[in-house]
Amino acid sequence: MSADVIVQILVLAAEAVVVCGFVVAFFGLRERFGYAPLYVTLGGFQHLQTLMAATLYIELFPGITVSPGSAVLFTATLFAVLLVYIREDAAQTRSLIVGIVSANLTLSLFVGLATLHMDSDLLVDTGYASEHLLNWNMRAFVIGTATLILDVVLIIVLYEFFFRVFPRVLIARILAAMLAVIAFDTVLFVTATFYGSGDVARILVGSLIGKVAIGFIYSLMLSAYLLLTRRHRTDGSVVAEHSHDIFHILTYKQRFELLEEEFKRDGLTGLFDRRFFDENMLRELNRAKRLSHSLNLVLLDIDHFKTVNDSHGHSVGDEIIKALADSMKTAFRAADIPCRYGGEEFAVIMPDSSVEAASLATERLQSEFAATCVAREIPGAGSTTFTAGIANYPKDADTVEDLIVRADQRLYKGKEGGRNQVMFDTVIMKAMAPP
């Protein structure tokens, strides 16, 4: 690697840092000057990157050429869109996208009209311009504007997607979204713009290498900026560090989804609540019907719970409820969905499971529950049990309502039969002896 190559690589990196600095600076001044400086800057980037993509390439390695315009300025647009989306909201991001696209459309129209001067007898001097260059730019602007619309929408969609893949690794989801959009844009833009030139492969490889390298730099800088600023409120005060700091670097959509999930969880046990059960029971039943799978519903109720509250107090009753909830997280599969149904009643949705598997898991829960109560030294732990009823699709019923009724009937049949039972088809599948 020659010294000149190293210098050019360092210059490209420096360009990215400088551009990033301006974008962050204009974003930081938004409360004082609004978003106009940022919008105008990004609009100028679009024109400049297209012009430089037509005129300036650097051959860093044999056959590998990079355009500073597309490598640095295109990825800067993705950087800015993600920055605004994460730190502001979808509405402000939409305004930013409209501004960028409007700049592209305006410049495309003007360049198209400017070519009409080229055929005039009154034309005195074209300087370094030519009709070929202007026409090429027009084509590039049109293609670039179309792909840009797709890019800025795709970067948001992919960022939300990768949030589910990397919920607590900020750099991973930013980098994954950035590189995916870079690959998509480069293949589409280069193929459409340079089709028939004979240099498509060379330009495509060079563009990918350049954009991916710069995209990595932008991803690091965006992650660093978000992490460094996440602890500061708008009034300048610092938020104390705690385990939920990541909440401050999530988008509004991600925050809403996390809060919605929290609202669907029972405050005492951490299990999903009745509303979540109602939504997912129907969803899982429809899935079982569509795939011709089996589905089991387990309803269970703590035995003599009122007596426990009367004898030991509600705080002990709460400890027993939490012990059962914690035991359910261990006894059932990751695919199963334990919920607090109400009071001392619980429900477990068991997709893709046989009746025998549901029965064994519920029996295992009895042992786990008893051991947990003893380990936590809960008063009356030696006699704490529950009774359960199991209903199966398709054998017992084919609607949510009927499955609940069947499971509930069997649960109370077990209560009448002496409690501490796991019931299916009105037959006692297992009667656990008191521990």
N, C-alpha and C positions, 0 to 999 in steps of 0.2 A: 504494500500500500504506500503510494507516494505521499510526500509531504503536502502536495497540492490537494490530493483527495481528502486527507485529514482536515485540511483547512476548510474545504468546501462542506464537509460533513459538520464541522463545528459551526460554520456560518449558518447552515440550515437549522441546526439546533438553536442557535442564538436568535434566528428569525422567529422560531416558534415561541421562545421565551418572551421576546419583545412583544409579539402579537398577543400572547396570553396576558402579559402585563397590562396592555392597553384595554383589552376586553374586560379584565377584572377591575381595572381602575374606573372605566366608564360605568360598569355595573355598580360599583361601590358609590358612585356619585348620583345614582338614580333618584335618591330622595331629595337632592338639591337641584338637579337640572332635568330630571325626568329621564326617559329612555331614548330621547332623540340622539344624543351623541353615540350611543351604542348602535342604534338602528342605522344611522348614516354611515358609521364605520363598517358595519357588516355589509351594507349595500354596496359600498365601494370595494370591499373584498371580492364580491361576486364578479364585478366588471374586471378587476385587476387579475384575478386568477384565470379567467377565460383568455384575456389578452396574453398573459404570460405562458399559458398552455399552448398558445399558437406560435410563440416567438422565442421562448427561453427554456433550454434544456441543458442539463449538466451531465456529462458521461462520467459517473463515478467509477464504474468498472466496465470492462469491455462488453458492449451490448446492453448495459444497464444505464439508462438515462432517467433523470429525475427533473421534473419541473417544479421550481420553488413555489410557483403560484398555486398549482393544484395541491401539492403536498402540504404546504403550510397554511394557505388561506382557506382551502376547502375544509380541512379538519378543524380549523378555528371556528367555522360556522357551526359544526357539530358540537364543539366545546361550548360555544355561547348558548346554543339551544338547550343543552343539558343543564348548564348553569342556571339559566332562567327558570327552567321547568322544575328543577329540584328546589331552588331557593325561593321561588315565587309561587306561581300556580299555573294551571292550564290556560286560563284566560290570557294572562300576560304572555305566555309562550305563543299562543295563537296570534297575538298582535305582532310579536317579533317575527314570526313566520310570514305573516302577511306583508310586513315591511320588507323583508328580504326578497320575497317573490316579486313584490311590486317594483323593486329596484331592478331586478332582472328583466321584467317585462318592459319597463320604460327604456332601458338601455338597448334591448333587442329591437324595439320599434324605431328608436332613433338611428341605430346603425343601419337598419333596413332602409330608412328614408335617405340616409347619407349616401348610400350607393347610387342614388339617382343623380347625384352631382358628377359622377365619374364619366358619364356619357356626354356631358355638355361640352359644346365648342368653346364655352366661356371659361372652362377650367384652365387655370393658369399654372398651378403648381400642386402636385400631390405629395410632395415631400417624400417620406418613406412609406406612405400609404399606397395601397393598390386595390383595385376592385376585387382581386382574388382574396386578399387578406380580409377585406371588409365582408365579403360574402362568406368566407370561412368563419369569421366571427359570428355572423348572423346565424349560421347553422349551429355553431357551438353554443351560442346563447340560448337558442330555442331548446336544444337537447339538454343543456345544463339546467335551464329553468324547470323543465319537466322532471328531470331526475332529482333536482333539489327538493321539489315538493314531496316526492316519494321519500327522499332521504330524511328530511326533518320530521316527517310523521313516523317513519320507521325507527328512528333513533329513540323516540319516546316509547313506542310500542315494545321494542326490544329491551329497553332499560327496565320497563315494568315486568317483562317476562323474566329477565335475568335476576330481578329482585327475588323471585320465588326460588331460583336456583342457588343464589348466593345472598341470602337475606341479611347476613351480618358481615359481608366482605365487600365494602364499598368499591375498592379498586377493581375487584373482579367483575362486578356487574357493569361498571362504567367501561372498562376495557373490552369486555365481551360485546357490549352493544356497539361501541365505537368501531371495532374491527369488523364486525358483521356488516355494518352499513358501508364502511370503506370498501370492502370486497364487492358488495352489491353495486355501489355507485361506479367503481372503477371499471368493472366488467361491462356494465351497461353504457356508460359514457364513452369510454375509449372505443368500444366496438362500434357504436353508432356514429361517432364523430370521425374516426379514422378508417372506417370500412372502405376497402378497396385501395388503400394507400400502400400496402405491402409492409408497413411498419407496425401493424396492429399488435403482434405478439411482443415485439421489443418494447413498445410504449406501454403495453399492458403490464408486463413484468416490472418495468421500471417504476410505473405509477404505483403499483401495489407495494413494492418495497419502500418507496419514499413515503407514501401515505401511512403505511403500517408503522414505520419507525416514528414518524411525527405523531401519529395517533397514540402511540405508547407514551410519548412525552406529555401530550396533552392530558391523557388519562391520569398520569401521575400528578400533574399540576392541579387538575380539577379535584382529585381526591384529597390532596394536601390542603388546598384552599377550603374545601368543605369541612374537613376535620379540624383545621386550625380556627375556623370561625364559628363552629357549631356551638361553642360554649359562651358566646357573647350575645347578649340581648341587644335590641335596637337602641337602648339607652346607654349602652357601653358597659353595663355591669356584667360580671362574670357569673355564669351558672355553675353551681358546684358539680363536680364529677359524680356520676352515679351510673349504675348498670344500664340505664335507659337512655344514655346520651345519644345512642344511634337514632332515637326518635327525631332528633333535631336535624338529621341529614336525610330524612325520608321525604318523598313527595307528598302532596296532599292526598293523592289517591292511595298511596301506601299507608299513610297515617290512618286514613279512614278505614281501610281494610283491617289494619291491626286493631283499631279501636272497636270496630264492628265485631271482630272475633272475641275481643275481651268482653264486650257487652253480652255476647252469647254464652259466656262462661259463668258458672255459678260461683258467687263470691266466696263461699265457705270451702268448697271442695276443689275448685279449679276445673271440675268437669264441665262439659257442655251442658247448657240448660234446656228447659222444656221447649223453648222456641226453636233452638237448633235441632233438637230431636225431631220435632214435627216436620221441619224442612227436609232433613236428611233421610228420615224414614221413607218418605214418599220418593225421594230421589233414588235411594238404594233399591226400593221395591221395583220401580220402573226399570232400573238397570238390570235387576235379576230377571225380569220378564223379557227384556230385550235380548239378553244373552242366554236365556234358559238356564239360569243358575238357581241354586237354593239360597234362601235367606232365612235366618233365625232371629227372632225377637225374644229377649229375656227380660222379664219384669221381676224385680225382687224387692222385698220389704223386710226391714229389720224387725225381728220378733220382739214382742213385749216392749216396744220402744216407749210407750207412754209410761209404763211402770218404771223404766229406767229414769226418765225425766222426773217423775214424782219422787223416786227414792234418792237419786243422786244429784238432781238439778240439771238445768238445761246446758250448762257448760260441759258436763260429762256426756250428755246426749250429743252435743256438737263434736266432741272428741271421737265418739263412736262413729258418727257419720263420716268424719274425715278419715278415720282408719279404714272404713269400708271403701271409700273413694280411692285411697292410696293403694289398697289391695287390688282393686279392679285394674289399675294401671299395670300391675305386675301379672295378674292371672290371665288376662285376655291378650289376644294378638294385637300387633300394631294396626292391623286392618280393621279391628273391631272398634266400635264407637260407644264408649260408656258415657251415660248422661245422668244427671240428677233429674229425676222425673217430677219430684215434689216431696217436700218433707223428708221422711225416712224411706221414700220409694226411689228406686233407681231403674234405669232401663239400659240395655246393651243391644245395639244393632250389630249383627254378625253376618256380614256378606260372605258369600261363597263358602259356606260351612255346612257340614252335615249336622243332623240332630245329635248324633253321638258326640261330635266335637263340641257342640254347644253345651251338652250335659257335662262332659268332662271338664270343660273350662269353668263352669259354674261350681262344680264340686271342688275344683282346685281353689276357687275363690273362697269357699268356706274355710279351707285350711289356712290360706293366706290371711284371711280376716281374723280368725281366731288367734293366730300367731302374732299378728300386728297388735291386737288389743292387749295380749299378755305382755309383749315387749314394751309397750307404752304404759304399762301398769294402770290401765283404765279400770276404775272400780266396776266390779261385776263382770270382768272380762271372761272369766271362766264359763259363763253361761250365755254369752252374747252370740246370737245366731241370726240367720235370715232364712226366709222361705222364698223360693223362686218358681216361676211358671214360664215354660218355653212354648212358643208357637212357631210353626214353620210354614214358609211359602215354598212350594205350592201345595203341600199336603193339607194344611189346615184352613187356609184362607188365601184370597188373592187381592185383598184391599188392606190398607193400613188400619182402618177402623176395625175390621174383623180380626186382624192379627192381634191387635191390642186387646180386644174382647176375649179372644181365646187364651192369650197368655194370662190375662187378669183372672179369668175363671179358674185356671189351673193353679195360679198362685193361691187363691182363696180356698181351693180344694186342699192344698197343702197345709194351709192354716188350720182348716177343720180337722185334718188328719194328724195334728200334733205339732205342727211347725217344724222348722229345721229340715225342710224337704226341698228337693228339686223335682218338679213335676212336668211330665209330658204325656199327652194323650190320656189325661186323668189317671195315669199310672205313676206311682212313686218310683222314679228312676233311681233315686239315692236318698236315703235317710241317714244323715250324719249324726253320730253319737256326740253328745256334748263333750267338748274337749276337756 
